[in-house]
Amino acid sequence: MTAPEKTETPAPRAAPLASAADRLRESARWLVITFGAVAAVVFAGITVAGFGSVDIDTAPAQFWTAVAAIVIALAGVATALLDTMSLAAASSVTIEELCAEPADKAMRKVHRALAKDPILAPWGMNVRRFVKEVREAAREYDVNQKHWATSPELHEEKAYADRAAERLTRLGNVQTIVLETASYLRLRHRFGAARWRIVGSLVLAAAGALGFVLATGTAATESVPERAVAATWTVPSDERDIVLDRLGGTACAHDLGKVPVVILGEQGDGKEADIVTAATSACRPVRLVVDTGQLVRE
């Protein structure tokens, strides 16, 4: 038979922190939903709206700028989603985590805050000492319960068991409050740290979306020719199979040594020309950038 120690434990206080932590997680869940909708809109707009005005052959710089902008925008949205999802799924602090060395900055702040919490005053503001007493009280309760179940002196044994149970209940209430406090403090720290990452990710996504709009808008503006000149194009022998496929295959009757084209403009100090091949019933018009030395102007 073991008599329980008479350690004075503080009366349990109100614990609104569990609901506060739930509100933080709920806010994170709403952020996930919001960013998911934003990601869907951005992705749909990027895949449908812009690439029709950008051609890698006629405007390679604008094309690759648009591609880079897409990557940046989607990376920003994805990073924001990952941050908010990690907050929404944040787990509670466990007894084992409180007894172990702090694994990250958030847990170090939790330990420092608990070291100042008056609820731990009976244990010298030491959470590990408190946890040690909780475990000892649980063991004492088990021992007294076994004695009460087997002893003929039922009244005395039951009194010890009841006192042990009461002590364990009070310590359990304090433990619940300590764990709720620790969970809230860690979640609040992570929320505060993630907030700036989320803002930065959204700024990055906005910059990517703006870059995409500018790149596709610039390409569309530059696609308007200043003049058009008729010419013939001598297709290089190593490119004829590819060009013929783009023109329409063997059904196209163009002579690949003299393909009729219209010169829309020149690039690279006149070394390259932006052309479009003449369309017929069997030949598709194809827009290309070719060396000016391959062209004969009419």
Phi, psi and omega per residue, in radians:
M1 nan 2.378 -3.112
T2 -2.210 2.181 3.092
A3 -1.438 2.295 -3.126
P4 -1.200 2.514 3.082
E5 -1.174 2.549 -3.137
K6 -1.685 1.241 3.084
T7 -1.546 2.242 3.141
E8 -1.332 2.048 3.077
T9 -1.862 2.484 -3.137
P10 -1.162 2.626 3.089
A11 -1.144 2.441 3.135
P12 -1.037 2.391 3.118
R13 -1.770 2.930 3.100
A14 -1.085 2.496 -3.063
A15 -2.174 1.376 3.123
P16 -1.398 -0.071 -3.024
L17 -1.231 -0.495 3.114
A18 -1.088 -0.769 3.118
S19 -1.205 -0.577 3.088
A20 -1.134 -0.725 3.094
A21 -1.117 -0.692 3.098
D22 -1.097 -0.633 3.110
R23 -1.155 -0.682 3.088
L24 -1.096 -0.764 3.123
R25 -1.129 -0.658 3.109
E26 -1.123 -0.708 3.080
S27 -1.064 -0.712 3.122
A28 -1.127 -0.660 3.125
R29 -1.126 -0.689 3.097
W30 -1.154 -0.614 3.064
L31 -1.100 -0.702 3.101
V32 -1.043 -0.806 -3.133
I33 -1.086 -0.768 -3.117
T34 -1.110 -0.839 -3.106
F35 -1.185 -0.536 3.061
G36 -1.100 -0.728 3.096
A37 -1.141 -0.734 3.108
V38 -1.077 -0.755 3.140
A39 -1.064 -0.717 3.141
A40 -1.113 -0.753 3.137
V41 -1.139 -0.797 -3.131
V42 -1.087 -0.785 -3.106
F43 -1.126 -0.759 3.134
A44 -1.107 -0.760 3.132
G45 -1.108 -0.705 -3.112
I46 -1.192 -0.738 -3.050
T47 -1.321 -0.437 -3.040
V48 -1.784 -0.687 -2.870
A49 -1.487 -0.753 -2.826
G50 -1.619 -0.631 -2.943
F51 -1.243 -0.267 3.083
G52 -1.094 -0.421 -3.108
S53 -1.723 0.043 -3.093
V54 -2.116 2.228 3.104
D55 -2.108 2.223 -3.108
I56 -1.142 -0.449 3.131
D57 -1.352 -0.688 -3.077
T58 -1.612 -0.472 -3.114
A59 -2.478 1.183 -3.073
P60 -1.086 -0.658 -3.118
A61 -1.102 -0.778 3.136
Q62 -1.173 -0.638 -3.137
F63 -1.084 -0.871 -3.096
W64 -1.255 -0.499 3.029
T65 -1.131 -0.721 3.112
A66 -1.125 -0.714 3.117
V67 -1.084 -0.804 3.121
A68 -1.077 -0.680 3.130
A69 -1.124 -0.671 3.096
I70 -1.075 -0.808 -3.123
V71 -1.055 -0.775 -3.137
I72 -1.103 -0.794 -3.118
A73 -1.089 -0.820 -3.123
L74 -1.208 -0.598 3.084
A75 -1.123 -0.698 3.110
G76 -1.101 -0.798 3.133
V77 -1.132 -0.742 -3.125
A78 -1.114 -0.710 3.130
T79 -1.121 -0.752 3.108
A80 -1.087 -0.713 3.122
L81 -1.109 -0.761 -3.139
L82 -1.085 -0.733 3.139
D83 -1.101 -0.813 -3.098
T84 -1.212 -0.617 3.108
M85 -1.175 -0.636 3.105
S86 -1.154 -0.579 3.081
L87 -1.245 -0.746 -3.117
A88 -1.107 -0.516 -3.116
A89 -1.756 0.210 -3.086
A90 -1.049 2.290 -3.101
S91 -1.541 2.891 3.112
S92 -1.379 2.789 3.081
V93 -1.341 2.451 3.126
T94 -1.847 2.886 3.087
I95 -1.038 -0.699 -3.121
E96 -1.075 -0.682 3.126
E97 -1.173 -0.628 3.123
L98 -1.191 -0.588 -3.123
C99 -1.422 -0.413 -3.114
A100 -1.444 2.929 3.045
E101 -1.151 2.460 -3.124
P102 -0.980 2.256 -3.070
A103 -1.525 -0.330 -3.121
D104 -2.636 3.135 -3.093
K105 -1.105 -0.649 -3.126
A106 -1.092 -0.765 -3.134
M107 -1.230 -0.545 3.064
R108 -1.112 -0.691 3.093
K109 -1.172 -0.624 3.098
V110 -1.082 -0.791 -3.137
H111 -1.100 -0.710 3.135
R112 -1.147 -0.675 3.139
A113 -1.199 -0.727 3.141
L114 -1.173 -0.507 3.119
A115 -1.168 -0.212 3.111
K116 -1.924 0.027 -3.074
D117 -1.414 2.120 -3.100
P118 -1.101 -0.304 3.138
I119 -1.133 -0.374 3.126
L120 -1.696 0.190 -3.118
A121 -0.991 -0.722 3.135
P122 -1.073 -0.292 -3.131
W123 -1.964 0.453 3.096
G124 1.141 0.525 -3.135
M125 1.009 0.535 -3.085
N126 -2.022 1.959 -3.060
V127 -1.205 -0.564 3.129
R128 -1.181 -0.666 3.095
R129 -1.128 -0.682 3.105
F130 -1.106 -0.811 -3.135
V131 -1.083 -0.657 3.111
K132 -1.064 -0.730 -3.138
E133 -1.205 -0.631 3.090
V134 -1.044 -0.768 -3.124
R135 -1.184 -0.662 3.086
E136 -1.136 -0.694 3.120
A137 -1.129 -0.643 3.113
A138 -1.146 -0.703 3.112
R139 -1.155 -0.743 3.119
E140 -1.082 -0.693 3.122
Y141 -1.092 -0.756 3.125
D142 -1.078 -0.747 -3.137
V143 -1.096 -0.813 -3.130
N144 -1.143 -0.618 3.097
Q145 -1.111 -0.708 3.132
K146 -1.160 -0.724 3.106
H147 -1.090 -0.761 -3.122
W148 -1.110 -0.605 -3.114
A149 -1.270 -0.407 -3.048
T150 -1.970 -0.244 -3.036
S151 -1.496 2.470 3.043
P152 -1.281 -0.387 3.125
E153 -1.449 1.229 -2.964
L154 -1.088 -0.705 -3.048
H155 -1.087 -0.874 -3.101
E156 -1.147 -0.748 -3.123
E157 -1.141 -0.654 3.134
K158 -1.161 -0.621 3.108
A159 -1.090 -0.774 3.087
Y160 -1.098 -0.741 -3.121
A161 -1.121 -0.706 3.133
D162 -1.128 -0.719 3.122
R163 -1.159 -0.685 3.099
A164 -1.114 -0.703 3.140
A165 -1.153 -0.699 3.134
E166 -1.124 -0.755 3.128
R167 -1.099 -0.755 -3.132
L168 -1.135 -0.650 3.119
T169 -1.116 -0.759 -3.141
R170 -1.143 -0.732 3.092
L171 -1.139 -0.639 3.102
G172 -1.113 -0.660 3.092
N173 -1.112 -0.743 3.098
V174 -1.111 -0.723 3.133
Q175 -1.058 -0.715 3.122
T176 -1.044 -0.772 -3.134
I177 -1.152 -0.714 3.131
V178 -1.086 -0.776 -3.133
L179 -1.163 -0.690 3.096
E180 -1.122 -0.716 3.114
T181 -1.099 -0.819 -3.138
A182 -1.088 -0.735 -3.141
S183 -1.104 -0.770 3.131
Y184 -1.110 -0.787 -3.107
L185 -1.097 -0.727 3.125
R186 -1.157 -0.754 3.135
L187 -1.115 -0.717 3.132
R188 -1.097 -0.719 3.116
H189 -1.112 -0.776 3.140
R190 -1.134 -0.650 3.118
F191 -1.111 -0.765 3.134
G192 -1.114 -0.704 3.135
A193 -1.233 -0.700 -3.102
A194 -1.245 -0.433 -3.100
R195 -1.000 -0.767 -3.111
W196 -1.272 -0.586 3.060
R197 -1.145 -0.672 3.138
I198 -1.149 -0.777 3.101
V199 -1.045 -0.794 3.117
G200 -1.077 -0.682 3.132
S201 -1.150 -0.685 3.125
L202 -1.201 -0.655 3.058
V203 -1.077 -0.732 3.110
L204 -1.090 -0.748 3.121
A205 -1.118 -0.720 3.117
A206 -1.120 -0.710 3.117
A207 -1.109 -0.700 3.104
G208 -1.124 -0.759 3.118
A209 -1.103 -0.723 3.107
L210 -1.120 -0.737 3.110
G211 -1.079 -0.657 3.108
F212 -1.121 -0.771 3.139
V213 -1.083 -0.777 -3.136
L214 -1.136 -0.709 -3.113
A215 -1.143 -0.796 -3.126
T216 -1.267 -0.570 3.085
G217 -1.178 -0.707 3.107
T218 -1.124 -0.726 3.141
A219 -1.098 -0.695 -3.134
A220 -1.143 -0.662 3.133
T221 -1.182 -0.730 -3.089
E222 -1.286 -0.228 -3.121
S223 -1.344 -0.154 3.111
V224 -1.438 2.002 -3.060
P225 -1.279 2.597 3.058
E226 -1.478 -0.516 3.112
R227 -2.672 2.820 3.105
A228 -2.285 2.253 -3.099
V229 -2.213 2.280 3.107
A230 -1.308 2.528 3.134
A231 -2.833 3.051 2.993
T232 -2.078 2.607 -3.060
W233 -2.093 2.219 3.053
T234 -1.617 1.904 -3.085
V235 -1.304 2.233 3.083
P236 -0.986 2.507 -3.039
S237 -1.058 -0.584 -3.104
D238 -1.380 -0.088 -3.140
E239 -1.980 0.014 -2.974
R240 -1.179 -0.669 -3.138
D241 -1.108 -0.730 -3.139
I242 -1.151 -0.792 -3.113
V243 -1.119 -0.718 -3.124
L244 -1.091 -0.701 3.092
D245 -1.076 -0.710 -3.125
R246 -1.226 -0.522 3.132
L247 -1.329 -0.372 3.138
G248 2.378 0.119 3.098
G249 1.444 -2.788 -3.062
T250 -1.170 -0.288 3.105
A251 -1.211 -0.377 -3.138
C252 -1.357 2.252 -3.052
A253 -1.624 0.131 -3.128
H254 -1.107 2.417 2.987
D255 -1.375 2.022 -3.068
L256 -1.186 -0.140 3.019
G257 -1.511 -0.322 -3.135
K258 -2.551 1.192 3.135
V259 -1.381 2.136 3.108
P260 -1.181 2.262 -3.109
V261 -2.420 2.926 3.004
V262 -2.091 2.210 3.104
I263 -1.474 2.080 -3.114
L264 -1.572 -0.462 -3.112
G265 3.064 3.047 -3.130
E266 -2.106 2.667 -3.139
Q267 -2.323 2.879 3.048
G268 1.012 0.872 3.135
D269 0.993 0.649 3.056
G270 1.468 0.051 -3.121
K271 -1.417 -0.389 3.128
E272 -2.244 2.684 -3.132
A273 -2.250 2.496 3.064
D274 -1.613 2.000 -3.046
I275 -2.196 2.860 2.975
V276 -2.386 2.311 -3.116
T277 -1.327 2.688 -3.137
A278 -1.254 2.456 -3.123
A279 -1.658 2.464 3.009
T280 -2.303 -3.077 -3.139
S281 -1.121 -0.457 -3.109
A282 -1.959 -0.099 -3.082
C283 -2.081 2.291 3.116
R284 -1.471 2.554 3.003
P285 -1.289 2.336 -3.120
V286 -2.237 2.303 3.115
R287 -1.747 2.304 -3.030
L288 -2.506 2.872 2.941
V289 -2.017 2.111 -3.066
V290 -2.281 2.898 3.052
D291 -1.206 2.408 -3.139
T292 -1.127 -0.414 3.124
G293 -1.172 -0.272 3.121
Q294 -1.545 -0.010 -3.044
L295 -1.903 2.535 2.994
V296 -2.157 2.016 -3.094
R297 -1.355 2.556 3.129
E298 -1.746 nan nan
